[in-house]
Amino acid sequence: MSNVSPSGTPMAASPLTRAVLEIDEYASGLGWDQPARLFALVDTARLRTDEPELAAQLGLDDAGSVAPLTPVEQDEIPSGTPLDEFLATIAWPGAVAGCAMTVERLMLPPSAEASVPEGLDEAALASWVSAHPERQEVRMTVAVLRDGARESALRLREKDSPSEVLTGSGLVPGLAEALSATFEG
């Protein structure tokens, strides 16, 4: 018996880890150079009870074969709007257990940080990073639950394989904080 689900997600993973990996797999299927995407995370059992028609549309009517959390993609994030400003406008209804976001960015290895020129504004810094020979393209998927649980998945473009996805709760703390703030107030 395999300990991997039909989607390829490790069955021993926590529900939040499974949701993050499911979203990462979905984003991977869309290819690279995609806009950021926002997802509501809903309790699958509650969705089946409260919204049976929607659950059936999503293929969630078989209780034995679904994950505890179901990611539901939200409307497209307005282009040109900074993510922090966009996230500050989000207020989730009580039925939403958590949320997740995928976003692509350029990263530099820690060894390159010492060579960053001082005094660059945000646009100049982005330009400098995009021209740096050691830059890496990365897709980050970050999820949080109302109770404070967090999980992240990182996928490098140069190692674009499900077996090369790094997971951990503290990999992208700034985005996790911003997503958590959507449940406050």
N, C-alpha and C positions, 0 to 999 in steps of 0.2 A: 504494500500500500504506500502510495506517495504522500509526502507531507506538503505537497504543493497543490494549490487549488487549480481549477481549470483555467483561470486567468493567468496562472504563473506566479501568483502571490503566495509567499510562504504562509501556510495555514496557522502556524504557531504565532504569527505576528499579532500584535494588538489590533483591535478594530481601527484605531487611528492610523497605525502603520499600514494596514491593508488599504485603507482609503487613500492615503498618500501615494502608495505604489500603483493603485488603480488609476489615479489621476495622472501620474507620471507616464504610465503606459498609454493612456488616452492621448496625452500631449505628444508623446513620441510618435504616435501614429499620424499626427497632423504634420510632422516634419518640423524643421527649424525655421527661424525667422518669423515666428508667430507673435501676435500681441499677447499681453498679459491676459489671463483668464481667471475669473472668480467663480467659486463654487460654494453653494450651501451644502452642509453635511447634515443629513436628516437621519433620524433613527428609523431603520428599515421597518421594524415591526410596527412602529407608530404610523408610518406612512401607509402600510398595508391596511391598518385599522381605520385611519382617518380619511384616507384618499384611495379606496380600493381601485377605482378606475385608473387613476394615475399610476398606481403601483403595477397594474396589469399592463399599461402602456410601456412602462419601463422594464417589463419582464421580471417583476419582483413578486409574482403571485405564488411562486414555489418557495415556501419557507425554508426548505432544506438546503437550497443551493445559493443563498445570497449572503452577503456580508452584513454585519450589524449596522454599518453606516453606509448610506447611499449618497454619493456626490451628485448634485444637481447643478449643472452649469447655469450661470446667471447671464443676463444681457451683457453684450460687449461693453468693455470699458471705453469711455470716450477717448479717442485718440488725442494726443496733445495735453491731456490732463495728467499732472504728476500723480503718481500712485498714492502718496500720502494725503493729498487733497481729496482724491476720489474716495479713499477709505474713510476719511473723516465724515463723509456724507451717508455712510451705510448705517442702517439700524435694522437688525434682524428680528423677525417675529419669534415668539416663544417656541414654535415648533422646530426651529432650526437649532440643532445640537452643537454645531460648529461651522467653521468655514475654512476654505483653502484657496490658495492662489498659485498659479504657475506664472513665472516670469523668467525671461532670458536676460542675461547680463554678461559683460566681459569682466574677467577677473585677472588679477596678476598674482604671481606667487609671492609669498612674504619677502623673498630675497629682492624683489623689485621695488618694494616700498621705500627703501632708502634713496632711490634715485628719482623719486617724484619731485619735479620742480616745485619750489614754494611759490605761493601767491597766485596760483591758477584759479580762475573762477570755474564753476561747474562745467560749462561748455568746453573750456580749454582743457580741463582735466579729462573729460570724456574723450576728446580728440587725441590727447596724449596717450591715454590707455589704449584706444583703438589702433594706434600706430605702433604700439610697443611689440617687439618681436616675441616676448614671452606670454602675451595675452592668451587667455583661454575663454572660449565661449561655454557658458554653463546655463542649464535650465534648472531653476530652483522650484520645487513644489513644497509649499509650507502649509500646514494645517494646524488649527487650534480648536479646542473644544471650550464650551462655556465654563467647564470646571477648571480650566487652566492647563490641561494637557496639551502638549505640543509635539509635532513630528515634522520632519523635513526629509526631502529626497533631493539629491544633487546628481545631475547627469552632465558630464562633459561631452561636448560635441565630438571631440576627437576619440572618445571612448563610448560611442553611442550604442550601448548594449545593455539589456536588462540585467545582466550579471555584473555590470560595472556601476550600478547605481548605489551611491553612498546614502545611508539613512542615519538619522540621529535627531534627538530633540533640540539640540542647541546649535545646529549648523547655520541658521540664518536668524539670529535673535532679533534684529531690527524689524524684519518683515513679520515675524511671529508677534512682536509687541504691537505692531500696527494692526494686525488682524485681531488680536485680543481686544484692542480698544474698540472694535466695532460692536462688542457685547456690553460695553460699559454705558451707563447713563440711560 
